[in-house]
Amino acid sequence: MKKTILTIAIGFSAFSLFAQQATNAETGSNTNLTAQDATLLPKEKSDDFEWVVEQFADLGILRYQIPGWDKLTVNQKLFVYYLTEAGYAGRDMIWDQNYRHNLEIRHALDQIVRDYKGNRENGDWDKFITYTKRVWFSNGIHHHYSTDKIIPEFSKTYFESLLSATNTKLSADVVKIMFDPELDNKKVNLDADADLLLSSATNFYGVDVSQKDAEAYYATKIDPNDTKAISHGLNSQLVKTPNGIEERVYKVNGMYHESIVEIVGWLKKAMTVCENDQQAFALKLLIEYYETGDLKIWDDYNIAWVQTTNGDIDYINSFIEVYNDPLGYRGSFESVVEIKDFEASERMSKLADHAQWFEDNSPLMPEHKKPTVVGVSYKVVNVAGEAGDASPATPIGVNLPNANWIRADYGSKSVSLGNIVYAYEQAGSSGILDEFCYTAEEKERAKKYGSLSGKMHTAMHEVIGHASGVINPGVGTPKETLKNYANTLEEARADLVGLYYIMDPKLVEWGLMPSLEVGKAQYDGYIRNGLMTQLRRIEPGKTVEESHMRNRQLIAAWAFERGKQSNVIERKYENGKTYFVVNDYEALRKIFGELLREVQRIKSEGDFKAGQALVENYGVQVDEQIHKEVLARTSTMNIPPYFGFVNPILTPVKDAEGNVTDVKVTYADSFTQQMLYYGEKYSFLKPGK
């Protein structure tokens, strides 16, 4: 799916700068909590909408609007409201999934921010507020992207004084973990030389469950010849007990009971205002899944959900993406509620309509192509609310379901989050383009076509990228065969499909692009980002660890090396600055096609060694000279590399008899305001339970 979502590689423009690197034109307050911050009541925004909320550390916070809200019926607005509340009800779960002490720490930080009466006008308090906002943004104490532990820049003694002054309880052991850079310092470790579980702090597994333990457990559960296998481990925590290894299932009367009961309650309300019977049937199955934890019902739900294509409202809700599990089994909770953008969806529907043409004309080996592509749908949607792993950092595109056999037999849904993209565009800056484009022609092409090229690549990544290709019979799923490299290789495959086709004249013929200059803008931006600008997200001395970043560097570095002899991509060095310039776009397209063919072969055949070599040799190591240069060239730009969003707040309006007559949209004044509001309204799990 997504992630792919959000962070997938696209071309540079005001929009794509945000989606790849995230830029910002101006900042708001980033330190002291004001009296207004402490007020949890939202206010309506004026017509002069404020897109940029604030900036702190390496993060920027934006707002988004909900276009067409007033055109919805009251029942449709209520449907959206109930679905968003169901998402927020699960917020505690992503915190606990990310790390076992996150909820305790969040409750302590929230209480200090609300109750501290001491001096808020000094450097230590500023550092504390910045740390707290970073933790809020990441849904825990590990960075949302690098997954490195966020180390406080204030002293342990100062923190203990804040705990004491506000009568806040937090165990000494947890405080020690917060400040010790060696303890639980990595949420997700993908280092092939380490035990992937014992070296990862993620709470999907008990602290004493090793990689060997988990792999042995699932070896007894999984049949590689089962062509319709359930998604083993998707909704559970794997722990050691006196009776051996067991799964603690997320369900009513199981793990996360308190949150899941709340989710189910809101979903049942949503069923009363569904737009059609298909929506109601799918929601009924989702409720049954939450109540039982039965993964067979999860498959039934996904089949019903993917076949529900009528109606203006759609949603994502459950334990879905597996990026936070080093072994790729367990899904992080997330929720996205969507309203269809009819005009934009109609324009882009040709991609889904021609899904079979894309598959038939792909450079894949014939035996790795789908003979029949079924059920592919594509829509542009406007987000009404996000929660869990989709917030504050959001995807910009989503493709689901993830089960390969459901995708093959029933199809998939792909969406682009139109109002999220639009919000990026409104708050954009061209600083990165000015610095890293080699020629005026390259920069002007990026400014003119970069937004469209990014949208087209995102769409093709989701619609035809994730929907393409087949796995050979008896090979097993990528999480079993490719292990810790599966996510990187899947994202690379989807990106390569988009890259290969964005230079195809058919897109011009179908009216999706005005010319192939759009494709050239995408190639320029992708190479520039993969080889240089994304490195600003990495600290000096570190390697590339996040799957999407590995994917982008892998593709760009492999293409650069492959085309060296014919100078397809040229490395230039002028006035102390490095540039990568595409000289032959058609040749680069062929190179992308060659790599796509090989990545699909690796996935289809489950070739772990080849996949490992590809990722490790091209996607992991950092050119230290380039890295140092990129950091120096961007150090004065005041452009944070990551962005996220505050959500609109939806409030039902009732008449004197208590009947809902409308649902009002309001906006939090600050990131702090929203996070304290969430902490008070949606805290259902007990810390440390």
C-alpha positions, 0 to 999 in steps of 0.5 A: 500500500501507502508508504508508498504512501506519502513518502514515495518518490516523485518529481520536484515542484512545490508539491513534490518538494513536500512529498519527497523532502518537505519544504516550508515557506514560513514558520510559526511558534515552536517553543512556549505553550501559550494560554491559547495553546492550553485551550482545547476548544477549536475555532473556525478559520477565516477565508484567509486559510492558514496552511502552515501551523508551525515548525520545530526540530526537523518537522513542519506542521500544516493544515488541510481543508475538506473541499466540498464538505458543504455539498454532502448531506447530513447523513454523509457528514455523519458517516464521515464523523463516525468513521473519523471517531472510530479512527481516533479511538484507536490512537492509543494502539499505534503508540503501544505498538511502536514501543512498550513504554510510549503510553506512559511517556506520553501521559507524563509529557501531556501532564507536564505541558498542561500543569507546569506552573514554573518558568516557561521562558527559558532554554530548558523549557523550550527544549522540553517542548520541542522534545514533546512535540517530536514524540507526539509527531512520531507516536512515540519516542522513536523518530517516525522515519529513521526509527532512531530513539529521540534523545532529549536535549535537556538534562535528566535532572531538569526532567525530574524537576518537571515531574516533581513540580506537576506531581507526574508519575513515571518510573525511574526505569522508564526515565533512564530509558528516555535519556540513555542512548544505548537502551532500546535505541532503534524501533525497527532494525533492518541490519541483516547482521543483527537479530532483527527482533532483539535489536528492535524496540517495536512492541510487536514481539515480547522483549525476549522473542528472537528472530529465530523464535518467530521464524520457527513459530511461523514455519509451523503455521505457514504452508507456502503452497497455500495460495489463499493463506491468511495474513498470519500475525497481522493482528497480534503480539507474539510473546513467550509464555510458560506454555511456549510461544503464543499470539496475543490477538488484538480484539474485543476481550483480547489485547487492546480491548478498551480501544477496540470496543470504542472503535466497534461502537463508532463503526456500528453508528456508521452502519446506520448512515451508510450510503448503500448496502455494500458499505454496510455489509463491509462494515459488518464484516470489519466489526466481526473481525474486531470482535473475533480477531479471526483473520479469515474474516479479515480476508472476507472483509477485504474482498467486500471492501474492495468490491464496494466502489459506489458511494462518495465516502470510503475509509481505511481502518485496521491493522494494515501496513507492516513496515514497523515489523522487521519481519513484515508480519504485524500490521500497524493501526491506521485510519484514513477517512476519504471523500471522493473528488469526482472531477479529478477521479474522472480525469485519472480513471484512464489509468485503471481502465487501461490496467491490462494494457500496462501489464501486457506491455510491461518489460517483465518476463512473460511468466511474471505478468498477470494474464488477467488484471481484475478489479483495479479502481483509482480515485482522487479523494479528499481526506476528512481525518487520519489517525494511527500510523497515518497521522500526523505524517500522512501518505499521499497515495494508498493501494489496498488490500495487501494480500496478493491473492485477493488483489489477483482474484478481486482487484485493489483500490488505489487512491491519491489524497488530493487535498493533502497534495493541495495543502503541500502545494499551497505551502511550498517553496522552490529553494531546493530546486534553486540549489540543486537543478543544474540548468535553468531549463531543468528548473523551469521544467520542474516548476512547470511540470513537477506537480503533474509529474509527481501526481502521475508517478504517485498514481501509477505507483499505486494503481498499476505498480502495486497491482502488477506481477505474479509470484511463482506457484509454491514460492511463498509470500515476499515476507517469507522469502525476501524477509527484511528486504521485502518492503524495499523491493516492493516499493522499488517495483512499484516506483519502477512501474511508474518511472517506466510508463511516465515516459510512454507516449500513450499517456499523452495520447490518452490526455493524461499529460500534455507532453513527455516533458512531464516524464522528463521532469520526473526523471530529473527529480527522481535522480536528484532526490535518490542520489542527493537531496533525500540524504538531508534526512540522514544524520552524518555517519548513518546509513540509509535504513528506511525502506522508501529511502532505500528504494529510491537510492537503489533505483537511482544508484543502479541506473547511474552505474548502469548508464555510466559507459554511455553517460546516460546520467552525468555527475557534474562538479562546478563551483564546489557543487555536485549535480546529477544531470540526465542526458538521455531520457529514452536510455534511462527509461530502458534502464528502469525497465531492465531493473523492473524486470529484475526486481519482479524476477526476485519477487516472483522467484523469492530470490533472497540472495539477489534481493539482498545484494541489490538492496545492500549494494545500492540502497544502504550505503551513503556517499559521505562526500555527497552527504556532507555536501548536501547537508551544507547546501541545505543548512541555511534554507530553513526547510525541514525534511519532514512534514505532517498535519493537524486534522480538522475537528468535526462536531455534530450540531443539534437542534432543540430536540437533539436531532443532528442538523449538521456537522461543523468543521473547525481547526485547532490553533496549534499542534500542541492544542490538537495533541492535548485535545486528543490525549484528553478525549481518546485515551483508552488504554492504560499505560504499561498494561 
